[in-house]
Amino acid sequence: MNQEQLKKVAEGQGFIAALDQSGGSTPKALKLYGIEESAYNGEAEMFDLVHAMRTRIVASPAFDGRRVLGAILFEMTIDRQFEGMDAAAYLWERKQVVPFLKVDKGLAAEADGVQVMKPIPELDALLQRAAAKGVFGTKMRSVINEANQKGIDAVLDQQFEVGMQIVKAGLVPIIEPEVNIKAADKARIEEILKAGFIQRLDALPADAKVMLKLTLPEVDGFFKELVEHPRVVRVVALSGGYSRDDANARLARNPGVIASFSRALTEGLTAQQSDEEFNRELDKSIESIYRASIA
């Protein structure tokens, strides 16, 4: 584990950029960026276009390690380049931004009010490849739709089991059990989830380090015990469908939690903007999310 990167992620002021749009979420991300599905044929062209969008973001003078602590990449991205350099190396060496990798393969069908992750075949080989590329940590997402103890336990058990596989590979896992912001019993879900987290974190080996990526809570400051837990490097928040302004306002009311926004980060950016317009809009977005993260 790179100790300089660990210190930056654990103690730095800023946020984690989520640039890990994958197969299912890419058409929507491109549409918001001003590129309709009729503009490309097949997956290869689609992924080339979203890689061009990511490249434009990370290559922008607005995007660097002064405000952005880390960036989460899609698996295909670590085998591509930004401005002629391997993507993960570019982030760290050119921008001083710590690289992370999304490792999950999407969600299983809903059962017991949750969606656990689909199996992740050949994960060890992927982790080995990621470490060789200079990746610091990983991210994996499940979804919780209702306050079902059995379902929430299934999500946490799977996340922690895979998380320990990632820790053994020398990387830091970001555990992400997203709570649906439209869930009728969202506050109750968060109570069950926090209790389950504390129980499992307490049981980890003393030298294990994990990060948590959580939906912004209904009760301000609700994740204080998780932020302060000795096994937790950092608690980051997803925007989860909230607008950037709403997500920033909620984030600012949760001390110690920093952003890891995807859609809220790219809100307002379009392929049609000039570089000057694009960089100005991105700078405004980064500054607002940075301010909310350090509030």
N, C-alpha and C positions, 0 to 999 in steps of 0.2 A: 504493500500500500504506500502510495506517495504521501509522505508526511506533510509536505508543503501544501498539497491539494487538500489533505484532511484538515489542516489548520484553516485554510481559506474557507472551506465549506462550513466548518464548525463555528468559526469566530468572525468571518467576514461580514461586512455590511452590504446587502444587496439581495438578489433573488435568483432563482433557477428558471431559466427559459425552457419551456417544453416545446421542442421542435420535432416531436416524434410521431406526427400524423402518419398513420399506416393505412393499409389497404382500404378498410371500411370508412375511415374518416377523411381520406384524401380528397374525394370528389367534393365534399362539403367545404373543406378548407380552400380548395381551388376556386370554388364558386364565390366564396366570401372575398377571395383575392381578385375577383373579376374575370375568372376564366371558366366559361361554361363547359359542360361535358361534351358539347358538340365540337369543341376546339381541339380534341385529341382522340386518337383511335387506339384503344387497348391500354393495358396496364403499363407497358414499357414507356409509352409517350406520357402517360399520366405521372409516373414516378420521375421522369426527366423534368417535367414542369414543376413538380413540387420541390425537387432538388434545386432547381433554379431559384425558386422562391426562398428556400432556406439559405442558399448561398448569398442571395441579395441581402438577407437579414444579417447573417453573421459577418459579411464583408463590410457592412455599413460602418462608417466612423462612429455612429451612435452606440454600436454594440461592442463592448469590451469589459474587461474584468474590474473596472472601477465601480460599475453598478450591477453587472451580471456575474454572479458567482459561478454558475454552472449552466450547462445546456444538455438536455436529454435528446438523444438522437434515435432515429429509427434504425433497425438492424442493417438495412441496405445502405444507409448513409455511411457507416464506418468503413465500407468497402469503396466509397467514392471519395472525391477530393473537393476541397474548397480552394479556389485560386491556385491550383497546381500542387497542393499539399494534402496528404491524408487528412480526412475530416477531423479526427480526434486530435491529431498532432497540431493541426492548424488552430483549433480552439485554444489549446493550452500554450503553445509556443508563440503564436502571433497575438492572441487576444487575452491570455491569462484567464481563460474561462475553463472550468473543470468539466471534462466530458463524462456524460452518463449514457447508458444504453437501455432502451426499452427491450425487455426480453420476453414478455408474455406473447402468446399467440392468439389473443382474443378471448372472448367470454363464452362459457358454456350456456346452455339453455337455463332459464330460471327454474329454481327449485327451492322450496322453503323460504321464499321471499328474497333470494339472492342469486347472483350469477358468479360462480367461482370461475377460475381461469381454466381454459382448455389445457390439456397436457402440454408440456414443453419438451418435446423430444430433443435429444442431443444437446441438452443445456450445458453440460460440462464442456463440450467442444466449443460452444459459442462463448462461454466465459473465458476459456483459454485464449481464443482468438481476440476477444475484446481486451483482455489484459495485455496481450502482445502489442495491440494497437495503442495502448496508453489510456484505456478507459478506466476511470476511477470507481464507478458504481453503476448500479442497474435500477430499473424501475419496472414494476409489474402491477397491473390493475385488476381489481375485482369490483363488483357493484352490489350495493345493499339497497333494496327497495322497500323493506318493511321490518318492523321490530320483532323479528323471529329469532329467538335465542339459538335454536338449532342451526339455522342458516348462517347467522353471524359467527358462531363457533366454527362452522365449516370453512368460511372465508378466512378467518384468522389462523386456523390450524394449517390450511394449505399455504397461506402467505408466509408463515413462520417456518414451515418445513422447507419450502423452496428458498426462503431467505437464508437459512443456515447452510444450504448447499452453496449459495453465493458467497457467504462469509468465508467458508472453507476454501473457496477459489481465490481469496485475497481481495475481493471487491466488497463494496458497501451497498447493500440492497436498500432501495426505497420501496417500502411496503405501502401499497395504495388501495385501501378498501373504500372506494368512493361511495358516499351516501347520496342517493338521488335527492336533489333539492326539492323535488315535488312530492316526496314521501309525506303522507298524512301524519305519520308519527316520527318525524325527523329527530326531534329532541330526545325521544325515548330510545331511538336507535343509537344516538350518540352516547347516551348513558351506558347502554349494554356494551357498546364498542370500546369505550374508555376502560371500563372494568376488565374486559377481556384483554385489552392491550397491557394493562398494568400487570395482570396475572402472568402473561407470557413473557413480558420483558424482564420481570423479576426472576424468571426461571432460566434466563439465558446465561451462558458462561460469562464470567466477569470481563473477559477481553473482547466479547462480541460487540460490534458496532452496527447499528441500523439507522435508517432515516425513515420518517413517516410522512406520507402525503395524504392529507385529509381534506374533506369538504369543510368549508367555513361553518363554524357551529352556530346553533341558535342562541346559546348563552355565551356572551363575551367572556374571554379568558378561560373557557372551559377546558382547554388542553394544557393548562399550566403544569400539571403533574407529569405529562408526557414531555413537554419542553424541557423540564428539569431532570428527567430520568437519566441516570448515569450511562445507560446503554444506548441512548438516543443522541446521535450526532446533531440532528436538526429536525424540526418539524416544519414542513412546507405545506402550503395550501393550494388546492386546485380551484379554478374559477367556477367550474361545474355548471355553466349555463347562466351564471350571473353576468350582467354587463360589466365592463371594466370599471366604471365608476362605482357600481354597487359592490363589486368584489373588493376594490380598493378600500372602500369605506368600512366594510366588514373586517377586512384584514387589519386595518389600522387599530381596530378595537380589540385585537388579540395579541398582546405583547409576546415577543419571542418567536412568533410564527412569521415565516417569510413566504412570499409568493412562489408558486411554480405554475404560472399561467401559460396556456396555449392559445386558445381562441381570443382571450382578453388581451394577450400581448399583440396579436396580429390585427386586432380590430382597427379598421380605418386604413389598412395598407392595401393597395391595389397594383396589379401589373401595369395598369395604364398610367400611373404616376411617373413623372420625371424622377431622376435620381435625387434631385434636390428636394422635391416634394416628399418622396418616399422617406428619405433620411430625416427630414424635419418631423414627419408624422411618427416615425419609429422612435426618434429621440423623445418626443412628447409622451409616447406610450411607456417607454423604459423609465423615464423620469417619474411619472406618476406611480408606477408599480414599485419603483425603488423607494420613493417617499413613504408609501403605505407599508412597505416591508420594514423600514427602520423606525417607523412611528413609535 
